[in-house]
Every structure is written in C-alpha cells, then in structure tokens.
Amino acid sequence: MEQKLRRDRNMGDNLRNLRLDHDLSQEKLCAELQRRGCDIGRTTYAKYESGELNIRISVIIELRKIYQCSYDDFFENLDTSK
C-alpha cells in the first residue's frame, strides 16, 4: 500500500518565515540552492511555501545549512494530532 505525505500549510509558513528572517527573496534563495546543487526554480519554491508541493529532504538539508538553524525550526507548530 502506497502512502503519501499529507501537505501541511504550516510547513510552508515555516519556510517563508525562515526565508524572510534571513532577508532573502525567493529568487536569491533559489540561486543559492542552485549553487549548492539543488535544481529548484522560484516557481517550485513558491509552491513549497504555499503548501502546494511537499519539499524534498535534500532541499531541507541545504536550507538548514544556509539558515544555520535546527531541523526543528522547519517543523515548528506542525499539527500532529491529525
């Protein structure tokens, strides 16, 4: 039986807040991710922030390096009761 991850709006909010806390536009962030080997365009990244797409783990790993934060920051306030 195949399982799919449930999209969570809070994850997108956390991604947006981290980016804004570091004064980065989506374009600048995507350019940095591409420099680090993540082939992410701004349109795709915008879908991560809006909750339309699930973010890849490899992208989260690079974002953690860019932001110098913990993984917990990406998952803060996610609703685990559903």
Buried (B, 14 or more C-beta within 10 A) or exposed (E): EEEEEEEBEBBBBBBBEBBEEBEBEBEEBBBBBEEBEBEBEBEBBBBBBBBEBBBEEEBBEBBBEBBEBEEEBBBEEBEEEE
